[in-house]
Amino acid sequence: MLTVDIEKKLKGFTLQAAFTAGDETLALLGASGCGKSMTLRCVAGVEKPDRGRITLDGETLFDSDRHINLPPQQRRAGLMFQHGALFPTMTVEKNVACGARRDLKGEALRRAVDEALCQFGIAELRGRLPGQLSGGQQQRVALARILIGKPRILMLDEPFSALDSHLRFRMEQETRQVIRRFGKTVLLVSHDRDEVYRMADRVAILENGRVSRAGSRSEVFADPGTRAACALTGCKNVSAIRRLDGRHALALDWGVTLTLPLQPGADALGIRMHSIRPGEGENAFRCRVAEVIENPFSYTVMLRPLDAPPDSASIGWEMEKPVWQRLAAEEITVHFPVDGILQLKG
């Protein structure tokens, strides 16, 4: 079990990270510069928080009040940086050996390195330098180097960001298998909502250095809570509202009135592009089709409600190509099911 409750002054804001993680994959999802990577570095001992406490499996790694700050090698926290951070003048074999515990020597070290190279399918690359490897091969070497040291926690800092889409998909698959075999706490830093959804059991959303929402993957995506979190989870349609009463709100950006039981404090509403439905139903209104955008396997249809002011924002609606080919028209009625509307704050 990992427990983090730390503060660290950064440029423009103060990181105040507080969360726990068990034997699971917890994703820290947030925009660039929100403190995600710094949080991992503080857990690993590469950076020192200004105050707070970090514990792992009952052992205190950092405690500002008790003046405890274990060095990285004593924490056994495996941190994989964004670009692998391999030693460029060392062979694959030597890079992996660098991650082994110091008490592992001689024949035991050779066996451990061989096992790690075979496990990650890089045995035939043992004599190559990092510059002679593909991006995916470098990622495998970096993971092998971390896991040969038998870490108590695995931390992945945007591990797929430097890979093209095909390699990303393959490396995600391989990394999920590694995580299952690891069976302990994994922290994943990302700003890619799809990657987070595929990889994580739980999600903590960081906004300006603070955890604004945390929960299971399905809970956070179903109810992100804030406008910023809503955007991070991929929702493109968000509007500020003016409350008319406890069950009616005018969506100011879209110029439509919606009926739903409003939550206290909600000052905005969102709806995901795939949650909009055609035809009559809850919160139905007539729209003009402003633009039809063709994607590889779907269409994004930009809608403008007929009664909305001229400067109102378009509403994006995504569907598979055969669906739009059946519905295509210059004007169309759509509706927003209540259970598809996200109520947001901030």
MIKE-161274 format. One record per residue (C-alpha): residue number from 0; x, y, z. Coordinates in Angstrom, 3 decimals, padded with zeros to 6 digits. Layout:
<sites>
<num NUM | east X | north Y | up Z>
...
</sites>
This chain:
<sites>
<num 0 | east 000.000 | north 000.000 | up 000.000>
<num 1 | east 001.312 | north 003.417 | up -001.003>
<num 2 | east 000.207 | north 006.529 | up 000.879>
<num 3 | east 001.185 | north 009.973 | up -000.378>
<num 4 | east 000.403 | north 013.303 | up 001.293>
<num 5 | east 002.975 | north 015.879 | up 000.236>
<num 6 | east 003.462 | north 019.529 | up -000.693>
<num 7 | east 006.134 | north 021.015 | up -002.926>
<num 8 | east 006.386 | north 024.571 | up -004.195>
<num 9 | east 006.641 | north 024.650 | up -007.990>
<num 10 | east 006.716 | north 027.453 | up -010.510>
<num 11 | east 003.277 | north 029.059 | up -010.490>
<num 12 | east 001.587 | north 026.726 | up -008.004>
<num 13 | east 002.111 | north 024.401 | up -005.064>
<num 14 | east 001.875 | north 020.656 | up -005.599>
<num 15 | east -000.440 | north 019.186 | up -002.953>
<num 16 | east -000.674 | north 015.504 | up -003.837>
<num 17 | east -002.700 | north 013.279 | up -001.528>
<num 18 | east -003.791 | north 009.751 | up -002.478>
<num 19 | east -003.430 | north 006.060 | up -001.665>
<num 20 | east -002.887 | north 003.058 | up -003.934>
<num 21 | east -003.001 | north -000.654 | up -003.210>
<num 22 | east -002.049 | north -003.585 | up -005.434>
<num 23 | east -003.535 | north -001.918 | up -008.501>
<num 24 | east -002.749 | north 000.474 | up -011.318>
<num 25 | east -003.524 | north 004.055 | up -010.314>
<num 26 | east -003.316 | north 006.589 | up -013.141>
<num 27 | east -002.494 | north 010.220 | up -012.458>
<num 28 | east -004.332 | north 012.010 | up -015.269>
<num 29 | east -003.757 | north 015.694 | up -015.874>
<num 30 | east -002.625 | north 018.387 | up -018.263>
<num 31 | east 001.059 | north 019.044 | up -018.879>
<num 32 | east 002.711 | north 020.867 | up -015.988>
<num 33 | east 000.142 | north 019.966 | up -013.322>
<num 34 | east 002.611 | north 018.056 | up -011.111>
<num 35 | east 002.119 | north 014.445 | up -012.228>
<num 36 | east 005.759 | north 013.657 | up -012.997>
<num 37 | east 006.992 | north 015.566 | up -009.946>
<num 38 | east 004.762 | north 013.374 | up -007.776>
<num 39 | east 006.463 | north 010.240 | up -009.112>
<num 40 | east 009.894 | north 011.761 | up -008.612>
<num 41 | east 009.047 | north 012.570 | up -004.994>
<num 42 | east 007.903 | north 008.981 | up -004.375>
<num 43 | east 011.097 | north 007.658 | up -005.989>
<num 44 | east 013.275 | north 009.961 | up -003.895>
<num 45 | east 014.686 | north 011.819 | up -006.900>
<num 46 | east 013.022 | north 015.011 | up -005.619>
<num 47 | east 012.342 | north 016.035 | up -002.030>
<num 48 | east 008.937 | north 017.437 | up -001.026>
<num 49 | east 008.811 | north 020.569 | up 001.116>
<num 50 | east 006.596 | north 018.843 | up 003.646>
<num 51 | east 004.409 | north 015.798 | up 004.139>
<num 52 | east 004.721 | north 012.055 | up 004.318>
<num 53 | east 005.151 | north 009.068 | up 001.971>
<num 54 | east 004.817 | north 005.463 | up 003.146>
<num 55 | east 005.085 | north 002.201 | up 001.208>
<num 56 | east 004.005 | north -001.132 | up 002.669>
<num 57 | east 004.165 | north 000.333 | up 006.163>
<num 58 | east 007.673 | north 001.772 | up 005.781>
<num 59 | east 008.151 | north 005.534 | up 005.892>
<num 60 | east 010.016 | north 006.781 | up 002.820>
<num 61 | east 009.650 | north 010.464 | up 003.644>
<num 62 | east 008.395 | north 012.364 | up 006.672>
<num 63 | east 009.197 | north 016.049 | up 007.009>
<num 64 | east 008.185 | north 016.160 | up 010.684>
<num 65 | east 010.419 | north 013.221 | up 011.622>
<num 66 | east 013.219 | north 014.256 | up 009.231>
<num 67 | east 013.074 | north 010.965 | up 007.328>
<num 68 | east 014.102 | north 010.985 | up 003.656>
<num 69 | east 015.309 | north 007.590 | up 002.434>
<num 70 | east 017.665 | north 007.683 | up -000.573>
<num 71 | east 016.309 | north 006.258 | up -003.856>
<num 72 | east 018.263 | north 002.990 | up -003.631>
<num 73 | east 016.658 | north 002.173 | up -000.271>
<num 74 | east 013.128 | north 002.856 | up -001.475>
<num 75 | east 013.145 | north 000.155 | up -004.181>
<num 76 | east 010.773 | north 002.268 | up -006.241>
<num 77 | east 011.100 | north 001.546 | up -009.960>
<num 78 | east 010.636 | north 004.740 | up -011.995>
<num 79 | east 010.547 | north 004.509 | up -015.787>
<num 80 | east 011.039 | north 007.905 | up -017.380>
<num 81 | east 009.289 | north 009.110 | up -020.521>
<num 82 | east 012.176 | north 008.256 | up -022.865>
<num 83 | east 013.577 | north 005.274 | up -020.984>
<num 84 | east 016.778 | north 007.125 | up -019.903>
<num 85 | east 019.084 | north 004.316 | up -021.020>
<num 86 | east 022.837 | north 004.813 | up -020.767>
<num 87 | east 023.799 | north 005.548 | up -024.409>
<num 88 | east 027.342 | north 004.095 | up -024.255>
<num 89 | east 026.313 | north 000.836 | up -022.554>
<num 90 | east 025.037 | north -002.271 | up -024.289>
<num 91 | east 021.548 | north -003.596 | up -023.646>
<num 92 | east 023.026 | north -006.272 | up -021.380>
<num 93 | east 024.941 | north -003.748 | up -019.288>
<num 94 | east 021.980 | north -001.370 | up -019.105>
<num 95 | east 019.809 | north -004.140 | up -017.684>
<num 96 | east 022.547 | north -005.234 | up -015.265>
<num 97 | east 022.702 | north -001.674 | up -013.885>
<num 98 | east 019.220 | north -002.132 | up -012.457>
<num 99 | east 020.092 | north -005.207 | up -010.400>
<num 100 | east 020.485 | north -005.058 | up -006.642>
<num 101 | east 024.030 | north -004.444 | up -005.453>
<num 102 | east 024.191 | north -007.749 | up -003.616>
<num 103 | east 023.639 | north -009.637 | up -006.876>
<num 104 | east 027.043 | north -010.519 | up -008.329>
<num 105 | east 028.873 | north -013.006 | up -010.500>
<num 106 | east 026.924 | north -015.966 | up -011.837>
<num 107 | east 023.748 | north -014.934 | up -009.989>
<num 108 | east 023.820 | north -011.562 | up -011.738>
<num 109 | east 024.422 | north -013.163 | up -015.146>
<num 110 | east 021.479 | north -015.529 | up -014.629>
<num 111 | east 019.206 | north -012.670 | up -013.550>
<num 112 | east 020.187 | north -010.575 | up -016.579>
<num 113 | east 019.647 | north -013.514 | up -018.953>
<num 114 | east 016.247 | north -014.164 | up -017.414>
<num 115 | east 015.230 | north -010.506 | up -017.765>
<num 116 | east 016.433 | north -010.339 | up -021.377>
<num 117 | east 014.471 | north -013.473 | up -022.272>
<num 118 | east 011.368 | north -012.343 | up -020.392>
<num 119 | east 011.204 | north -009.143 | up -022.445>
<num 120 | east 012.190 | north -010.744 | up -025.759>
<num 121 | east 015.427 | north -008.771 | up -026.112>
<num 122 | east 018.048 | north -011.520 | up -025.639>
<num 123 | east 019.230 | north -011.196 | up -029.236>
<num 124 | east 019.799 | north -007.460 | up -028.676>
<num 125 | east 022.126 | north -007.860 | up -025.693>
<num 126 | east 025.181 | north -006.498 | up -027.518>
<num 127 | east 023.534 | north -003.469 | up -029.093>
<num 128 | east 023.676 | north 000.126 | up -027.929>
<num 129 | east 020.457 | north 002.091 | up -027.220>
<num 130 | east 020.971 | north 004.173 | up -030.378>
<num 131 | east 020.707 | north 000.971 | up -032.446>
<num 132 | east 017.277 | north 000.092 | up -031.019>
<num 133 | east 013.760 | north 001.023 | up -032.043>
<num 134 | east 011.546 | north 002.959 | up -029.642>
<num 135 | east 009.687 | north -000.178 | up -028.616>
<num 136 | east 012.928 | north -002.084 | up -028.004>
<num 137 | east 014.235 | north 000.739 | up -025.841>
<num 138 | east 011.053 | north 000.589 | up -023.760>
<num 139 | east 011.508 | north -003.139 | up -023.200>
<num 140 | east 015.108 | north -002.618 | up -022.097>
<num 141 | east 014.037 | north 000.139 | up -019.692>
<num 142 | east 011.340 | north -002.088 | up -018.161>
<num 143 | east 013.764 | north -005.012 | up -017.860>
<num 144 | east 016.303 | north -002.757 | up -016.112>
<num 145 | east 013.690 | north -001.636 | up -013.580>
<num 146 | east 012.173 | north -005.045 | up -012.844>
<num 147 | east 015.466 | north -006.902 | up -012.429>
<num 148 | east 015.880 | north -004.891 | up -009.225>
<num 149 | east 012.673 | north -006.387 | up -007.740>
<num 150 | east 011.030 | north -003.027 | up -006.972>
<num 151 | east 008.202 | north -002.742 | up -004.459>
<num 152 | east 006.375 | north -000.242 | up -006.665>
<num 153 | east 006.453 | north 000.418 | up -010.411>
<num 154 | east 006.010 | north 003.973 | up -011.721>
<num 155 | east 005.569 | north 004.743 | up -015.418>
<num 156 | east 005.950 | north 008.363 | up -016.538>
<num 157 | east 004.134 | north 008.688 | up -019.894>
<num 158 | east 005.863 | north 005.510 | up -021.122>
<num 159 | east 004.272 | north 005.468 | up -024.587>
<num 160 | east 004.360 | north 009.154 | up -025.550>
<num 161 | east 007.427 | north 008.845 | up -027.793>
<num 162 | east 006.023 | north 005.910 | up -029.800>
<num 163 | east 003.905 | north 005.940 | up -032.937>
<num 164 | east 000.328 | north 004.661 | up -032.700>
<num 165 | east 001.123 | north 001.083 | up -033.812>
<num 166 | east 003.994 | north 000.700 | up -031.350>
<num 167 | east 001.955 | north 002.335 | up -028.594>
<num 168 | east -000.747 | north -000.298 | up -028.968>
<num 169 | east 001.766 | north -003.164 | up -028.864>
<num 170 | east 003.661 | north -001.698 | up -025.914>
<num 171 | east 000.421 | north -001.133 | up -023.994>
<num 172 | east -000.423 | north -004.811 | up -024.445>
<num 173 | east 003.019 | north -005.905 | up -023.306>
<num 174 | east 003.041 | north -003.493 | up -020.371>
<num 175 | east -000.360 | north -004.721 | up -019.174>
<num 176 | east 001.101 | north -008.244 | up -019.076>
<num 177 | east 004.108 | north -006.946 | up -017.120>
<num 178 | east 001.770 | north -005.220 | up -014.655>
<num 179 | east -000.264 | north -008.389 | up -014.145>
<num 180 | east 002.902 | north -010.372 | up -013.410>
<num 181 | east 004.210 | north -007.608 | up -011.130>
<num 182 | east 001.084 | north -007.786 | up -008.961>
<num 183 | east 001.912 | north -004.749 | up -006.805>
<num 184 | east 001.270 | north -001.005 | up -006.824>
<num 185 | east 001.694 | north 000.680 | up -010.210>
<num 186 | east 001.503 | north 004.442 | up -010.757>
<num 187 | east 000.915 | north 005.557 | up -014.341>
<num 188 | east 001.310 | north 009.192 | up -015.372>
<num 189 | east -000.513 | north 010.235 | up -018.526>
<num 190 | east -002.496 | north 012.998 | up -020.176>
<num 191 | east -004.045 | north 010.508 | up -022.648>
<num 192 | east -007.545 | north 009.572 | up -021.508>
<num 193 | east -007.765 | north 006.485 | up -023.785>
<num 194 | east -004.458 | north 005.150 | up -022.498>
<num 195 | east -005.614 | north 005.698 | up -018.914>
<num 196 | east -008.916 | north 003.938 | up -019.528>
<num 197 | east -007.193 | north 000.900 | up -021.032>
<num 198 | east -004.405 | north 000.658 | up -018.440>
<num 199 | east -005.723 | north 001.807 | up -015.061>
<num 200 | east -007.936 | north 000.334 | up -012.342>
<num 201 | east -008.349 | north 003.686 | up -010.593>
<num 202 | east -007.830 | north 007.276 | up -011.694>
<num 203 | east -006.782 | north 010.407 | up -009.811>
<num 204 | east -007.207 | north 013.647 | up -011.742>
<num 205 | east -004.679 | north 016.391 | up -010.981>
<num 206 | east -005.605 | north 020.019 | up -011.545>
<num 207 | east -003.001 | north 022.648 | up -010.687>
<num 208 | east -001.211 | north 020.289 | up -008.353>
<num 209 | east -004.238 | north 018.971 | up -006.468>
<num 210 | east -006.279 | north 015.805 | up -006.787>
<num 211 | east -009.700 | north 017.090 | up -007.832>
<num 212 | east -011.312 | north 013.698 | up -008.405>
<num 213 | east -010.341 | north 010.126 | up -007.605>
<num 214 | east -012.137 | north 006.832 | up -007.937>
<num 215 | east -012.480 | north 003.766 | up -010.081>
<num 216 | east -011.963 | north 004.225 | up -013.792>
<num 217 | east -015.679 | north 003.901 | up -014.529>
<num 218 | east -016.680 | north 006.269 | up -011.700>
<num 219 | east -014.346 | north 009.060 | up -012.785>
<num 220 | east -015.289 | north 008.878 | up -016.456>
<num 221 | east -019.015 | north 008.724 | up -015.624>
<num 222 | east -018.820 | north 011.667 | up -013.206>
<num 223 | east -015.612 | north 013.718 | up -013.629>
<num 224 | east -016.920 | north 016.489 | up -011.341>
<num 225 | east -015.190 | north 019.597 | up -012.749>
<num 226 | east -014.942 | north 021.226 | up -016.143>
<num 227 | east -011.204 | north 020.608 | up -016.328>
<num 228 | east -011.613 | north 016.944 | up -015.369>
<num 229 | east -014.431 | north 016.611 | up -017.879>
<num 230 | east -012.152 | north 017.876 | up -020.648>
<num 231 | east -009.330 | north 015.558 | up -019.529>
<num 232 | east -011.665 | north 012.565 | up -019.813>
<num 233 | east -012.450 | north 013.531 | up -023.397>
<num 234 | east -015.773 | north 015.379 | up -023.249>
<num 235 | east -015.924 | north 017.987 | up -026.039>
<num 236 | east -019.384 | north 019.451 | up -025.295>
<num 237 | east -019.431 | north 021.647 | up -022.174>
<num 238 | east -021.647 | north 024.651 | up -021.464>
<num 239 | east -022.005 | north 027.067 | up -018.587>
<num 240 | east -025.558 | north 027.192 | up -017.221>
<num 241 | east -028.016 | north 029.574 | up -015.634>
<num 242 | east -030.306 | north 027.820 | up -013.181>
<num 243 | east -033.964 | north 028.529 | up -013.841>
<num 244 | east -035.182 | north 026.371 | up -010.931>
<num 245 | east -034.232 | north 023.072 | up -009.292>
<num 246 | east -035.005 | north 021.065 | up -012.419>
<num 247 | east -034.342 | north 023.433 | up -015.323>
<num 248 | east -031.163 | north 025.102 | up -016.580>
<num 249 | east -030.376 | north 027.236 | up -019.595>
<num 250 | east -027.207 | north 025.967 | up -021.282>
<num 251 | east -025.722 | north 029.362 | up -022.109>
<num 252 | east -023.193 | north 028.188 | up -024.714>
<num 253 | east -025.786 | north 026.184 | up -026.667>
<num 254 | east -028.889 | north 028.302 | up -026.126>
<num 255 | east -031.125 | north 025.404 | up -025.057>
<num 256 | east -033.054 | north 024.708 | up -021.852>
<num 257 | east -032.493 | north 021.298 | up -020.300>
<num 258 | east -034.591 | north 019.464 | up -017.722>
<num 259 | east -032.829 | north 017.387 | up -015.060>
<num 260 | east -032.485 | north 017.225 | up -011.254>
<num 261 | east -029.706 | north 019.770 | up -010.723>
<num 262 | east -027.000 | north 018.999 | up -008.179>
<num 263 | east -025.996 | north 021.662 | up -005.633>
<num 264 | east -023.115 | north 023.768 | up -006.872>
<num 265 | east -023.232 | north 022.609 | up -010.489>
<num 266 | east -022.524 | north 025.571 | up -012.765>
<num 267 | east -021.901 | north 023.748 | up -016.051>
<num 268 | east -023.176 | north 020.737 | up -017.972>
<num 269 | east -021.443 | north 018.406 | up -020.387>
<num 270 | east -022.454 | north 015.629 | up -022.727>
<num 271 | east -020.120 | north 013.288 | up -024.551>
<num 272 | east -020.424 | north 013.217 | up -028.318>
<num 273 | east -021.502 | north 009.564 | up -028.329>
<num 274 | east -024.201 | north 010.123 | up -025.653>
<num 275 | east -026.433 | north 012.288 | up -027.892>
<num 276 | east -029.396 | north 010.419 | up -029.355>
<num 277 | east -031.445 | north 011.042 | up -032.521>
<num 278 | east -035.179 | north 011.764 | up -032.477>
<num 279 | east -037.604 | north 012.688 | up -029.728>
<num 280 | east -036.912 | north 011.957 | up -026.064>
<num 281 | east -035.625 | north 013.650 | up -022.932>
<num 282 | east -034.413 | north 017.189 | up -023.659>
<num 283 | east -035.191 | north 017.074 | up -027.370>
<num 284 | east -034.598 | north 020.015 | up -029.708>
<num 285 | east -034.369 | north 020.691 | up -033.407>
<num 286 | east -030.938 | north 021.472 | up -034.895>
<num 287 | east -029.366 | north 022.668 | up -038.099>
<num 288 | east -026.401 | north 020.620 | up -039.304>
<num 289 | east -023.539 | north 023.130 | up -039.457>
<num 290 | east -020.788 | north 020.757 | up -040.565>
<num 291 | east -020.143 | north 017.073 | up -041.117>
<num 292 | east -016.570 | north 015.946 | up -040.364>
<num 293 | east -015.481 | north 012.569 | up -041.688>
<num 294 | east -013.234 | north 010.479 | up -039.460>
<num 295 | east -011.721 | north 007.128 | up -040.534>
<num 296 | east -014.594 | north 005.091 | up -039.055>
<num 297 | east -017.161 | north 007.651 | up -037.927>
<num 298 | east -018.683 | north 011.050 | up -038.591>
<num 299 | east -018.635 | north 014.028 | up -036.249>
<num 300 | east -021.738 | north 016.107 | up -036.943>
<num 301 | east -021.669 | north 019.705 | up -035.681>
<num 302 | east -025.148 | north 020.843 | up -034.623>
<num 303 | east -026.619 | north 024.293 | up -033.930>
<num 304 | east -030.004 | north 024.400 | up -032.164>
<num 305 | east -032.527 | north 026.313 | up -034.311>
<num 306 | east -033.610 | north 028.585 | up -031.441>
<num 307 | east -030.082 | north 029.346 | up -030.249>
<num 308 | east -028.500 | north 032.819 | up -030.608>
<num 309 | east -026.218 | north 033.316 | up -033.647>
<num 310 | east -023.063 | north 033.290 | up -031.506>
<num 311 | east -023.884 | north 030.013 | up -029.722>
<num 312 | east -021.374 | north 027.157 | up -029.774>
<num 313 | east -021.841 | north 024.103 | up -031.955>
<num 314 | east -022.561 | north 020.727 | up -030.360>
<num 315 | east -020.493 | north 017.788 | up -031.548>
<num 316 | east -022.249 | north 014.468 | up -032.162>
<num 317 | east -020.236 | north 011.380 | up -033.141>
<num 318 | east -021.613 | north 008.194 | up -034.661>
<num 319 | east -020.588 | north 005.332 | up -036.904>
<num 320 | east -020.735 | north 006.047 | up -040.607>
<num 321 | east -023.722 | north 003.797 | up -041.450>
<num 322 | east -025.803 | north 005.524 | up -038.745>
<num 323 | east -025.271 | north 009.016 | up -040.184>
<num 324 | east -025.769 | north 007.751 | up -043.717>
<num 325 | east -029.282 | north 006.692 | up -042.644>
<num 326 | east -030.047 | north 009.907 | up -040.753>
<num 327 | east -028.358 | north 012.520 | up -042.956>
<num 328 | east -030.408 | north 015.721 | up -043.340>
<num 329 | east -029.953 | north 019.492 | up -043.186>
<num 330 | east -032.070 | north 019.635 | up -040.016>
<num 331 | east -032.478 | north 016.944 | up -037.397>
<num 332 | east -034.049 | north 016.418 | up -033.968>
<num 333 | east -031.777 | north 015.112 | up -031.219>
<num 334 | east -032.181 | north 014.621 | up -027.483>
<num 335 | east -029.954 | north 014.566 | up -024.414>
<num 336 | east -030.831 | north 011.631 | up -022.099>
<num 337 | east -030.630 | north 012.754 | up -018.472>
<num 338 | east -028.306 | north 009.899 | up -017.559>
<num 339 | east -025.873 | north 011.088 | up -020.246>
<num 340 | east -025.585 | north 014.661 | up -018.951>
<num 341 | east -022.543 | north 015.432 | up -016.773>
<num 342 | east -023.032 | north 017.999 | up -013.999>
<num 343 | east -019.870 | north 019.992 | up -013.402>
<num 344 | east -018.341 | north 022.593 | up -011.089>
<num 345 | east -015.576 | north 025.128 | up -011.487>
</sites>
